[in-house]
């Protein structure tokens, strides 16, 4: 296996299992700080709203560095770039373990975000190289990523309970290092067949494309902020508002993990529905569900909060595959790459703004209940964006080439 030769490395790819584990670790590593933030803040003499701001760089680079990773993979080799991913994330997590100040911790989380950004543009591209049962394989891979979201608060809470927040970064660092070594041995040789095809390019735009883009923008911005806020904040919300169930940090982390794990399965159901019904209808239903259930979660504590939040996250996770379905149904193929770039930038803005805005909000004395109420109101924009989408006739959008 000649990985150090660029041309030879182009003939290498990874079996699905390695890509699935890579997706798990990618989301797991990005959410360690969500559970460790409170204890790290106490260590440095900072409140929760003061410490979470130091996770902003990691979230920003998790999105901002992805285009660079994709460009390098296309220019050189996906195999070479994906090799860097687990070792780079391991380095960042180890630097978090060594951090002696909030600034160093923020920089170290930024290192995690920079290298974690490699996985989605490179790993997913490797996954769909083989078109055999690609939908099923993407679905399975998505569940692995969601399980990473679910496992982060569980393992982190357990480690902090039995040791300290620094160790919650050291153990995953070692896991990523071992995975990187195993991944090096997992590459397999493939045959590359160069296919030169001429693609017809239309000079026209799809009628109504501005409305579709506006709808996608609203959905991605509002839905992305809701998703980013809740996946980061639920562990801490449970610590504060589930005191009637347990004050044990490991138990509240486990409960947060259960919510993520169960709710993530909604993507399978939504994927089934959007293959049979208009994404316009499904998106509207998801938006309404988010509005009511997130608002209800602001009113309850303990067991009622746990079950309502579980239902709310069904709708939050369920929105994830809908925007891609909208692109396929409503946007002409020649424009999809450009639309995805816009969608990526919007996701970047939404994700990077979560921590500073939440920090500012809590710093002014508002509560998590107030924050949940605001998030529920943002779901109204998801409903509006669904209403704006053109109707579909015979499973195809009523749009014509101008």
C-alpha positions, 0 to 999 in steps of 0.5 A, a space after each residue: 500500500 503506497 500511500 506516500 505516492 500521490 498517484 498510487 493513493 488515488 487507487 485506494 479507498 476505505 471499507 464502509 466500516 471505517 467511514 462509519 466509525 470516522 463519522 461517529 468520532 467526528 461528531 463525538 469529538 465536536 461535542 465533548 466540550 458541550 458536556 465538559 464546558 461547565 466543569 472546565 469553567 469552574 476550573 478556570 473560575 468562569 461561569 458557564 456563559 463565560 466559558 462556552 464562548 471559547 468553543 466558538 473557534 472550533 465550531 467555526 472551523 468545523 465548517 470553514 475548513 471543509 472547502 479547503 479539505 475538499 479542494 485538497 482531496 480533489 487536487 491530491 488524493 482523498 486517501 491522503 487527506 482522510 489519513 490526516 483526519 483522526 491524527 489531527 483530531 487526536 492532536 487537538 484533543 490532547 492539546 485540550 487535555 494540556 490546556 492551562 488557560 481558557 485561551 489555550 483551551 479555545 485554540 485547542 478546540 479550534 484544532 479539533 474543529 479544523 481537522 474534524 472538518 475533513 471528514 464530511 467532504 472527504 469521507 462521504 465522497 469516498 462512501 458514495 464512490 460505489 453507487 451500489 445501495 448508496 441510499 442505504 449506506 448513507 442512511 447507516 452512515 448517518 446513524 453512526 454520526 448521530 450515535 457519536 452525538 449521543 455518545 459524547 455526553 454519556 462518556 464525557 459525563 462518566 469520565 468527569 464524574 470519576 475523574 476530571 474534565 481534562 481526562 474527558 479529552 485525553 481518553 478520546 484523543 487516544 481512541 482517535 490515535 488508535 483508530 488512525 493507526 487501524 485506518 492506515 491498515 484498512 485501505 483497499 485497492 480499487 480500480 479507477 475507470 476514467 469516464 469522459 462524458 459530455 454534459 449538456 448545460 442549459 443556459 436557462 434558470 429554473 423558474 421560481 429559483 429565487 423563491 426556492 433559494 429563499 426558502 432553503 436559506 430560511 430553513 437552513 438558517 433557522 433549522 441550523 441554529 435550532 439544531 446547533 443550539 439544542 445539540 450543544 445545550 441539552 446536556 447542561 439543560 438536563 443538569 439544571 432542570 432534571 434535578 428531580 431525577 438526578 443531580 449526577 452528571 453521569 446520569 444527566 449525560 446518559 439521559 442526554 445521550 438517550 435523547 440524541 440516540 432515539 431521536 436520531 432514528 427519525 431521519 430514517 422515517 423522514 427519508 422514507 416519507 420524502 421518497 413518497 410525499 412532497 418535501 414541502 408537506 414534510 417540512 411544514 409538518 416538521 416545522 410545526 412539530 418543532 414550534 410546539 414541542 420546543 415551546 412545551 419543553 420550556 415549561 416543564 422540568 424533570 420527567 416531563 421535560 425529558 419526554 417532551 425534549 425527546 419528542 422535540 428532537 425527533 422533529 429537529 433531527 428529522 429536518 436534516 435530510 429534507 433540505 437535500 431532498 428539496 435540492 433534488 426535487 426543485 433545483 436543476 442538476 447543473 445548479 446543485 453544486 452552487 446551491 450547496 455552497 450557499 447552503 454550506 455558508 448559511 450553515 457555517 453562519 448559523 453554527 458559528 453564531 450559536 455559542 456567542 449568542 447563547 453566551 450573551 443571552 445567558 450573561 444578561 440573566 435570561 434562563 434556559 426556558 427563555 432560550 427554548 421559547 426563542 428557539 421555538 419561535 425560530 421554527 416558525 420560519 421553517 413553516 413559512 419556508 415550507 409554505 413558500 415552496 412550489 407545489 409538486 405535480 406527479 412527483 416533480 416540481 412545477 418549475 420549467 426551464 426558462 
